[in-house]
Amino acid sequence: MALLGAACLLGFGVWRLWPAATREGEPGNTLLARSDASVERFAELDPRASVVLERDPERPDRVQVVYAPITRGEVTFRVARQTGEWSDRVADDEVGADHVFPWPTADLKPDDVIRVTFRRGDSLGTQEWRVAEARHAIAAAPQGLYARRTLGDRKAWIGQYGGSEASETAVADALEWLARHQADDGSWSDRCLGAGSEAKCEKNAPCSGPGGPYEMALSGLALLAFQAGGHYDFNGNRYSENVRRALDWMVARQRSDGGLLGSKQDRTRRRQFYPQFMYEHGIATFALADACAVSHALGRPKNERHTEALGKALKFIEEMQHDDGGWRYTERREQPSDTSVSGWPMLALKSAREAGVSLDARQIEKVRAFFEARATGERGRTGYLNRGVHTEATTGVGMLARQFLFEEPDSPYVREAADFLAQYAEQTWPDRRSDAGRSDYYLWYNCTLAMFQAGGEAWKRWNDVVRDTIVGLQRHEGCQRGSWDPDGRWGPQGGRIYSTALAALTLEVYYRYASLSEAAKQAGGAKSDTAFPLIRRKGP
């Protein structure tokens, strides 16, 4: 059995563990944890299995012991300390399946001994670990764009960023609904709802509003929602297995040209792509890039399958970019682009940069030129196909381009747009309620992400209206509990999975990304306005 010491973050305390059996002066390869690490491997039991000790983001007084078997067979797993023990017996039905065992640790003290034992048939392995040091002072806030996603005791601090207990409950219910309606192959699609043979609904009262056959986009949105909540394919959280299955499905479905396209392409006999192909590809690539980015941020080894698939997907984005710098419903480059479609590849490129991918600066400069050409010059608004505004969702997309891409989070353009959108929200949803004619999850998603980055009084005004409006629209009964009705703008096309994933993402904004103003302070006054630039300005 290979021995590997590690640090473990429990709540806000930092615990250092090393094998109790090591001789003085030989700490057993003790590793100090990074402040943003959520998973620390502390024991490897030959090639057959691994044990991971992980801080539980929902319960700061617990860790989750995740046991991943490699071969089949009944296993008895035990974690013990001097004053008690906890054990469980697992029959492995599936190779590689994770088994998660929560374990209370709040009362650990220096010199306590932790013993990990597992038995497979006649084989028994045991390793003791001694708590060498405990520091109970409050640790500094985690650094990095994604760190807050897995920061423990979320309900204790979410209020300072604009969230509430009600918004967190709504997110938890939404993720539970999405998990219940995931297909057996790992995807989400219109076929998951209703009364069909592939549906995952309760038979007596199935969910309505399946929407159209856009499984790649729906799977991408669901993945983004789970990952925004800190559920990654590698960290053993509640929905990590759902994320792993979805990523596996997405990678397996990728075309030879790199396209991440849905079943509508299978029915397209013409050479041209179906109209929504770049929506689907952009959203799916964004989700895949997000998965690679969080892994990269934690310093984990690359997942070669994910990295290779991301590279192919980025090449497809490059090949489909129009002459004006954006994307739309066709591969014909001479055709004009629109900001709604282009927002998804733009954010995919940003996330790919966070995953350590080198991007062609010429490609990004074309994106810059495209968005600058769609600025209306009026109150920070951004047009759709040209400078005409069909929905204020594109104003939010224009803000995001400036915040994440142009390194201008505090530009006058962004400030003007933030003030305009705050007023727009108060006028459109004055009673913090909505009906079918006024619900707009697509607008809420894009603009809330941008307004959070803008911050200030405008953000507070926007958030106070939109957060409570969305929370009030969630369903609480039957099979639809935890979801949002697809009764707003574009809801019939996207369906219930679309509206639910977007609503959840909107309510996860408080921890999905660090604010860029925070990042600038963490960077110590560096020239860039953000510690996470996609491209730097040319010149001095």
Secondary structure, 3 states (H helix, E strand, C coil): CEECCCEEEECCEEEEEEECCCCCCCCCCCCCCCCCCCEEEEEEECCCEEEEEEECCCCCCEEEEEEEECCCCEEEEEEEECCEEEEEEEECCCCCCCEEEEEECCCCCCCCEEEEEEEECCEEEEEEEEEEEEECCCCCCCCCCCHHHHCCCHHHHHHHHCCCHHHHHHHHHHHHHHHHCCCCCCCCCHHHCCCCCCCCCCCCCCCCCCCCCCHHHHHHHHHHHHHHCCCCCCCCCCCHHHHHHHHHHHHHHCCCCCCCCCHHHHCCCCCCCCCCHHHHHHHHHHHHHHHHHHHHHCCCCCCHHHHHHHHHHHHHHHHHCCCCCCECCCCCCCCCCEHHHHHHHHHHHHHHHHCCCCCCHHHHHHHHHHHHHCECCCCCCECCCCCCCCCCHHHHHHHHHHHHHCCCCCCHHHHHHHHHHHHHHHHHCCCCCCCCCCCCHHHHHHHHHHHHHHCHHHHHHHHHHHHHHHHHHECCCHHHCCCECCCCCCHHHHHHHHHHHHHHHHHCHHHHCCCHHHHHHHCCCCCCCCCCCCCCCCCC
